[in-house]
C-alpha cells in the first residue's frame, strides 16, 4: 500500500506582542488626546453654565418689567422700613406666588429658616464654585445696581443706580432712567462667600482697609486695590450671597470699580465699593434695564463701567464692552 505524502502543515509563528516602546507611544498618544479633550469639555461646560446664568438674569429682567407694568416702578433695592429686598417682592413675577404669600412683610425677614432658607434655582449661577450655603440660608448669585455712589444705605438722592434704599415701596421708574434703559445696568452677578472668618478669600471677601476714608469713587477703588487682601485681620464680611430676602449688600452691588475687582467696606465713613464678580472666564453677565443681557469683560474701562451704573448721568455710552 502506498501512502501519499501530503505537504506538511506549516505552523505559523506565534503572534508578536507589543514592545515596551510601542506601549509607551500608545500611552503618550492617549495622554495627548486627553489633554486636548479635557479643556474642550470644560469649555463646553462653562459655555453652558454661562448661558444658564444669562437665562436666569433674563427671567429676572422679565419679572422687573412685569412688576413695572403693574406698579409703574421697579421695586426698591431695600425696603428700609422692614429690610426686604427687591427680589422678595418680585417673587410673584418669578413664578413664586406661594412663597411670596408665606412672607410676613409687616415684620423684618427672619435671620434664618422659613422663607429665608428657601433655595430658588433661578437665583444661583451654575458657575459659582460655592454650590452650598450654611443651614438656614438660601443663597443668591444676583444683585441690583446701586450705582457709582460710595456712600451706602442711601436713597435716590445719592444712589445713582436703578436700585437703592427707600422707605416706601416705590423704586426707580423708566422715566427716571434718562440715560436710556439700554445704557443702564439693572442686575449683575456676585460670587457667594466662603462663610468663614478664619481664612481670607480675595475673590469673595468684603475687606475693611484700616485708616483710610475715601472721599470719591477713585479713592474707594484704589484704596481697595492697595489693601492686603490676604490679611485675615482686614476681613469684614465673608457672607456675600447668603440670602435673597434681605435688602442688604447681598442683593446690591456698585459700579465704582470694574468687574472682578476686590470689594471693600469703609465703615469709618459709611462708604463701600462692591463690584460685580463671577467665576466665568473673563467677565460677568449683566442685565440691562431694557431686559437684555450682555457679557461684560473684566477689562472694560472704568469710565465705561461707571457710565453703565448711572441711570441719569447724561453720559454718552461708549459701548466698548
Secondary structure, 3 states (H helix, E strand, C coil): CCCCCCCCCCCCCCCCCCCHHHHHHHHHHHHHHHHHHHHHHHHHHHHHHHHHHHHHHHHHHHHHHHHHHHHCCCCCCEECCCCEEHHHHHHHHHCCHHHHHHCCCCCCCCCCCHHHHCCCHHHCCCCCCCCCCCCCCCCCCEEEEEECCCECCCCCCCCCCCCCEECCCCCCCHHHCCCCHHHCEEEEECCCCCCCCCCCCCCCCEECCCCCCCCCHHHHHHHHHHCCCCCHHHEEECCCCCCCCECCCCCEEECCCCCCCCEEEECCCCEEECCCCCCCCCEEEEEECCCCEEEEECCCCHHHHHHHCCCCCCCCCCCCC
